[in-house]
Amino acid sequence: SYIGYRYQADACNDKPAPVRPSSFVLSIWSNVPDPNTANPQDFGHPGQELWEYETTDYEEVLVGYDSKPADANATKGREPVYRYTAKFPFSKWFTPPQANQTYWFSVMAVYAAPKVANYPWGWTNHAHTFGEAAVTGADMIGRSPTKIWTWQPLKDDTGAAEDMSFTLFQQWQTIAILSLQ
C-alpha cells in the first residue's frame, strides 16, 4: 500500500496517483532467535544478510482495500492494497545454506529521486500469529565504513506485535539431462 493514499471507487478522486518505486531491493537474512521469550524486551531479528537482489521488473496489481482503515471516516476512502510479483533469473535465486532453518525476508522500495515519492510505499500488516513477530530495520553508519543494521519490533497502535502480509512463491526449474547412446 502507499501510506496516506486513499481511494474511493465511486467518487471523484482529485489526488494524484502514487508514484511507483523505480525498483525493489529484496534480501534474505539469517535468523537471530529471541533469546528469552518471557522477556518482552528481547525479540528475534535478522542477523547477517545472505542474499540480495534488486529488481526493476515487477508487476503491481490492485487487489483490494485495507479492512481496518486508520481513518474510520469512509468519505475519505480506504487505503488500496496491492500485490507485487517479481521474476528474476534462475541464476539469481536464493539457495538456502541449510535446510529447516528460519530466514528473514526484507523488501525495500527504491525511488529514482526521493522527492518523487508522493506517498511512501508501505507494507500491509496484521496481528502477530506465529513465529517471530515482524521487525523494522534502519541502517546506521558507525565510525567504520560498514553499515550497521538496527532492528525494532513492529507494533500496532495498541502496542501489540504485528506480522507482515506476504506469500513467497518459487517456481521450480527442472533440467532434464539426456544421455544418447
C-alpha positions as CSV (number, residue, x, y, z in Angstrom):
1,S,0.0,0.0,0.0
2,Y,1.0,3.6,-0.3
3,I,1.0,5.3,3.1
4,G,-1.6,8.1,3.2
5,Y,-3.1,7.4,-0.2
6,R,-6.9,7.0,-0.1
7,Y,-9.1,5.9,-3.0
8,Q,-12.9,5.7,-3.2
9,A,-14.1,3.8,-6.2
10,D,-17.4,5.8,-6.7
11,A,-16.0,9.3,-6.0
12,C,-14.1,11.9,-7.9
13,N,-10.5,11.3,-6.8
14,D,-8.7,14.6,-7.3
15,K,-5.4,13.5,-5.7
16,P,-2.6,12.3,-7.9
17,A,-2.0,8.5,-8.0
18,P,1.0,7.2,-6.1
19,V,4.4,7.1,-7.9
20,R,5.6,3.6,-8.2
21,P,9.1,2.7,-6.9
22,S,11.8,2.6,-9.5
23,S,13.0,-0.7,-8.1
24,F,12.8,-3.0,-5.1
25,V,15.8,-4.5,-3.2
26,L,14.8,-8.0,-2.0
27,S,17.0,-9.5,0.8
28,I,17.1,-12.7,2.8
29,W,18.8,-12.7,6.2
30,S,19.9,-15.3,8.7
31,N,17.9,-15.6,12.0
32,V,18.9,-14.3,15.4
33,P,16.3,-16.1,17.6
34,D,14.6,-14.5,20.6
35,P,17.0,-15.3,23.5
36,N,14.3,-15.2,26.1
37,T,10.6,-15.3,25.0
38,A,9.5,-14.5,28.6
39,N,11.2,-11.1,28.4
40,P,9.2,-8.6,26.3
41,Q,12.4,-6.5,25.8
42,D,14.0,-9.4,23.8
43,F,13.0,-10.2,20.3
44,G,14.1,-12.3,17.3
45,H,15.5,-10.4,14.4
46,P,17.6,-10.7,11.2
47,G,21.2,-11.4,11.5
48,Q,23.6,-11.5,8.5
49,E,22.4,-10.6,5.0
50,L,22.7,-13.8,3.0
51,W,21.2,-12.8,-0.4
52,E,20.2,-9.6,-2.1
53,Y,18.7,-8.8,-5.5
54,E,17.5,-5.5,-6.9
55,T,14.7,-5.7,-9.5
56,T,13.1,-3.2,-11.8
57,D,11.0,-6.0,-13.4
58,Y,7.9,-6.2,-11.2
59,E,4.1,-6.2,-11.5
60,E,1.8,-4.1,-9.3
61,V,-1.8,-5.1,-9.2
62,L,-4.6,-3.6,-7.0
63,V,-6.1,-6.5,-5.0
64,G,-8.4,-4.8,-2.5
65,Y,-8.6,-2.3,0.3
66,D,-7.5,-2.1,3.9
67,S,-10.2,-3.8,6.0
68,K,-9.4,-1.6,9.0
69,P,-8.6,1.9,7.8
70,A,-6.8,4.1,10.3
71,D,-9.3,6.8,9.5
72,A,-12.8,5.4,10.1
73,N,-14.3,8.2,8.1
74,A,-15.4,6.3,5.0
75,T,-15.9,9.5,3.0
76,K,-12.1,9.7,2.6
77,G,-11.9,6.3,1.1
78,R,-9.8,3.3,2.1
79,E,-6.1,2.6,1.6
80,P,-5.7,0.4,-1.5
81,V,-3.7,-2.8,-1.1
82,Y,-1.5,-4.1,-4.0
83,R,0.1,-7.4,-4.9
84,Y,3.6,-7.4,-6.2
85,T,5.2,-10.1,-8.4
86,A,8.8,-10.0,-9.3
87,K,10.5,-12.5,-11.6
88,F,14.3,-12.9,-11.9
89,P,16.7,-15.3,-13.5
90,F,17.3,-18.7,-12.1
91,S,20.9,-17.8,-11.6
92,K,19.9,-15.1,-9.0
93,W,17.6,-17.3,-6.9
94,F,18.3,-17.8,-3.2
95,T,19.6,-21.2,-2.3
96,P,19.4,-21.8,1.5
97,P,22.8,-22.8,3.0
98,Q,21.0,-25.1,5.4
99,A,17.6,-26.9,5.3
100,N,14.9,-26.4,8.0
101,Q,16.2,-23.0,9.1
102,T,14.3,-19.7,9.7
103,Y,15.2,-16.9,7.4
104,W,14.1,-13.3,7.3
105,F,12.8,-11.6,4.1
106,S,13.0,-7.9,3.6
107,V,11.8,-5.6,0.8
108,M,13.0,-2.0,0.3
109,A,11.4,0.3,-2.2
110,V,13.8,2.5,-4.1
111,Y,12.9,5.7,-5.9
112,A,15.0,7.3,-8.6
113,A,14.6,10.7,-6.8
114,P,13.4,10.9,-3.2
115,K,11.2,13.9,-3.9
116,V,9.2,11.8,-6.4
117,A,7.6,9.6,-3.8
118,N,4.3,11.5,-3.2
119,Y,3.1,8.6,-0.9
120,P,5.7,6.4,0.6
121,W,5.5,2.7,-0.3
122,G,4.4,0.6,2.7
123,W,3.6,-3.0,3.6
124,T,0.3,-4.3,4.8
125,N,0.4,-5.9,8.2
126,H,-1.8,-7.9,10.5
127,A,-1.9,-9.2,14.1
128,H,1.0,-11.4,15.1
129,T,0.1,-15.1,14.7
130,F,3.2,-17.4,14.9
131,G,7.0,-17.5,15.0
132,E,8.9,-14.3,15.3
133,A,7.0,-11.0,15.0
134,A,7.9,-8.5,12.3
135,V,10.6,-6.0,12.8
136,T,11.6,-2.8,11.1
137,G,15.2,-2.0,10.3
138,A,17.4,1.0,9.7
139,D,21.0,1.2,8.6
140,M,23.3,3.2,10.8
141,I,26.8,4.2,9.8
142,G,29.2,4.0,12.7
143,R,32.8,5.0,12.8
144,S,33.6,2.3,10.3
145,P,32.5,2.3,6.7
146,T,30.4,-0.8,7.3
147,K,26.6,-0.5,7.5
148,I,25.3,-1.5,10.9
149,W,21.6,-2.5,11.0
150,T,19.4,-1.8,14.0
151,W,16.1,-3.6,14.4
152,Q,13.0,-2.7,16.4
153,P,9.8,-4.8,16.8
154,L,6.9,-3.6,14.6
155,K,3.8,-2.8,16.8
156,D,0.3,-1.6,16.0
157,D,-1.4,1.4,17.6
158,T,-2.2,-0.6,20.8
159,G,1.5,-1.8,21.2
160,A,0.7,-5.4,20.1
161,A,3.2,-7.2,17.9
162,E,2.5,-7.5,14.2
163,D,3.3,-9.7,11.2
164,M,3.7,-8.7,7.6
165,S,1.3,-10.0,5.0
166,F,3.1,-11.8,2.3
167,T,3.5,-15.1,0.5
168,L,6.6,-16.3,-1.3
169,F,6.2,-18.4,-4.4
170,Q,9.1,-20.2,-6.1
171,Q,8.7,-21.7,-9.5
172,W,11.0,-24.8,-9.6
173,Q,13.0,-25.3,-12.7
174,T,13.6,-28.8,-13.8
175,I,16.5,-29.5,-16.0
176,A,16.4,-32.8,-18.0
177,I,19.7,-34.3,-18.9
178,L,19.5,-36.9,-21.7
179,S,22.2,-39.4,-22.5
180,L,22.1,-40.6,-26.0
181,Q,23.9,-43.9,-26.9
